Amino acid sequence: MTKATFRHRVGKTTLSGYLVCKVDEEGFFPDPGEGELRVRLNFAENQQVEARLFRAGGKVRQLKLAYTGEDGAAFRSWLRRSFPARKGHKARGILVLQGERDRVFSVMAESVSQASVDFLWPGGRRYVQGARPISILHPAMLDLETCLKVVELPRSFTVDELDLQIQAALHDCGWLRTESVGSGLALPAGLRRSQAQLHTVFHAAELVSALTSLAAAFELKNCDLGILLVADDRLSGRLLREPGQGTSSMARVQREMELLAFLVRGPICLLSLGSKSALR
């Protein structure tokens, strides 16, 4: 086994007696070759079932774990109790397998609520100073949303904690923290990549400093696109704030940018950030 834990979305096939592995999950189990391996699954309290590990016929040759027949009845009954039906065709939860020793696995059930996790989710965009054309084709924007979607949100978090998580995710995508907009000015430039400059605006006071930094960068020709990440109403409501940190929203940022038009010196893309739940 090359993986310590195997997580499987439970649907009707799993409840019927077959666990079908995806290709990238097969490394968790020993390879049965052209034959069949017997493995033991320990579940509930001191219960166990012997299952068959084999490859299905046909061109795809999917790896399957079978616990059919009378021997697997108790395990299938436990699965049905652990994973009640949901509306539609949604997954009923997550079956977690952990390797104990050779061909022996412990099995645990995670409900939808236990397995659910929230991820950062980019939403709508707003464009200022003709930013739309350059935003669509700008190399810094091509994978920005994909980079942001890897940020996992804890149950509760502060503005600073979210900011640090975003910085870490974007750093992995080539964005670099820049301490000066240029010409020796002691004015932080946020994150930069391919002449784009990005700032987060998660509380009201951050907007003026972000626009000031962008204005200087545009004037110095060190930036050709500004990007402001703004929390939507739902995400903004989840943020734990320090005293005096006023809430920010897309509508508020747009309204205040109109009042601060003298600081808008180049094309700026506003990207709304929300959250989306998924099974881990």
Buried (B, 14 or more C-beta within 10 A) or exposed (E): BEBEEBBBEBBEEBBEBBBBBEEEBBBBBBEBEEEEBEBBBBBBEEEBBEBBBBBEEEEEEBBBBBBEEEEBEBBBEBBEEBBEEEEEEEBBBBBBBBBEEEBEBBBBBBEBEBBBBBBBBBBEBBBBBEBEEBBEEBEBBEEBBEBBBBBEBEEEBBBBBBBEBBBEBBBEBBBEEBEBBBEEEEBBBBBBBEBBBBBBBBBBEBBEBBBBBBBBBBBEEBBBBBBBBBBBEEBBEBBEBEEEBEBBBBEBBEEBBEEBEEBBBBBBBBBBBBBEEEBE
